[in-house]
């Protein structure tokens, strides 16, 4: 199933999007889980002093701010999961930390990527709606950038121009 845009379920507190990428699963996996590639298509540099492995703590940088990230699962060519929190906090301090799971599936020379972000249900109704509106738009932007980057349709300069 392919969803052309991110879908928010306010009651469940989840955001989901599935995209098809015209690139082999190994190419998509490398772009999804390598800091140098993430910094290009997502637009956020990352810092993980202990490296990229399950349990590693680090952060993404966004406009001179950081938001904390913990890598929860890495199953090559299959699943990448993380938990992230509010800007300029730790995960323990973050009232709005959510979990993100990327699931990859190979379909010949194409790859299907599904992202599921959960945890918004812990927020009150107004905060939930605001956070989910912001992140729904974000998933549309970054997953389009991932698709273009891995399918070779965008250069790093092209990706920076849309941010």
C-alpha positions in Angstrom: 0.0 0.0 0.0 1.3 3.5 -0.9 0.1 6.6 0.9 0.8 9.7 -1.2 0.9 11.8 2.0 1.4 11.4 5.7 -1.8 10.5 7.5 -2.5 11.5 11.1 -4.8 9.6 13.4 -5.5 12.0 16.2 -7.4 9.5 18.3 -4.6 6.9 18.2 -1.9 9.6 18.3 0.0 8.2 15.2 1.3 9.4 11.9 1.9 7.0 9.0 3.2 7.3 5.5 4.3 4.7 3.0 6.3 5.5 -0.1 7.8 3.6 -3.0 11.4 4.4 -4.0 12.9 3.4 -7.3 16.1 2.2 -5.8 17.3 -1.1 -4.4 16.8 -1.7 -0.6 20.5 -1.5 0.1 20.7 2.0 -1.4 17.7 3.1 0.6 19.0 1.5 3.8 22.3 3.3 3.5 20.6 6.7 2.9 18.3 6.1 5.8 20.9 5.1 8.4 24.1 6.8 7.5 24.7 10.2 9.1 26.3 11.8 6.1 23.3 10.9 3.9 20.7 11.8 6.6 22.3 15.3 6.8 21.7 15.7 3.1 18.1 14.5 2.6 16.7 15.2 6.0 18.7 18.4 6.4 19.7 17.7 10.0 23.3 16.9 11.0 23.5 14.2 13.7 25.9 13.5 16.5 26.1 10.1 18.1 29.3 9.7 20.2 28.8 6.0 20.6 28.1 5.4 16.9 25.0 4.1 15.2 23.7 1.1 17.1 20.7 0.1 19.2 20.8 2.0 22.5 23.1 4.8 21.3 22.1 8.3 22.5 22.8 11.4 20.4 21.0 14.2 18.8 20.0 15.9 15.5 20.8 19.5 15.0 18.2 21.9 13.7 18.7 25.7 13.3 21.3 25.9 16.1 19.2 23.7 18.4 19.4 20.1 19.2 16.8 17.5 19.8 17.7 14.3 21.6 17.6 10.9 19.8 18.0 7.3 21.0 18.4 4.6 18.4 16.0 1.8 19.5 16.5 -0.8 16.7 18.7 -1.4 13.7 17.9 -4.4 11.6 19.8 -4.0 8.3 17.6 -3.6 5.2 14.5 -4.1 7.4 13.9 -1.8 10.4 15.3 1.4 11.8 13.6 2.8 15.0 14.3 5.7 17.2 12.9 7.8 19.9 13.2 11.6 19.8 12.3 14.5 22.1 11.7 18.2 22.3 14.3 20.8 21.1 17.0 21.6 23.6 16.0 18.9 26.2 17.0 15.4 27.1 14.7 12.4 26.4 14.0 12.2 30.1 12.9 15.9 30.2 10.9 15.7 27.0 7.2 15.7 27.6 6.5 15.1 23.9 9.0 12.4 23.0 7.7 10.1 20.2 8.9 6.9 18.6 9.6 6.6 14.9 9.8 3.3 13.1 11.0 2.9 9.5 10.1 -0.4 7.9 11.6 -1.3 4.5 10.5 -4.0 2.0 12.1 -4.9 -1.3 10.0 -5.2 -4.4 12.5 -6.1 -7.1 14.5 -2.9 -7.9 12.2 -0.8 -5.8 11.8 -0.4 -2.1 8.8 0.4 0.0 9.4 2.5 3.1 6.8 2.9 5.8 7.2 5.3 8.6 5.1 5.2 11.8 5.4 7.8 14.5 3.7 7.1 17.7 3.4 8.6 21.2 1.3 11.7 20.5 -1.5 10.2 22.6 0.3 11.2 25.8 -0.3 14.9 24.9 -3.4 16.9 25.7 -5.7 17.5 22.8 -4.4 21.0 21.8 -0.7 20.0 22.1 -1.4 16.7 20.2 -3.1 18.4 17.3 -0.3 21.0 17.0 2.5 18.5 17.2 0.8 16.1 14.8 0.1 18.9 12.3 3.7 19.9 12.3 5.1 16.4 12.1 2.6 15.4 9.4 3.9 18.2 7.1 7.5 17.2 8.1 7.1 13.6 7.0 5.7 14.7 3.7 8.8 16.9 3.1 11.5 14.6 4.4 10.2 11.4 2.8 9.8 13.1 -0.5 13.4 14.2 -0.1 14.5 10.6 0.8 12.7 9.3 -2.3 14.3 11.9 -4.6 17.8 11.5 -3.1 17.9 7.7 -3.2 16.3 7.5 -6.7 19.0 9.9 -7.9 16.5 12.6 -8.9 17.9 15.2 -6.5 21.3 16.5 -5.7 22.3 17.8 -2.2 21.9 21.3 -3.5 18.4 20.5 -4.7 17.4 19.1 -1.3 18.8 22.2 0.5 16.8 24.5 -1.7 13.4 23.0 -0.5 14.2 23.6 3.2 
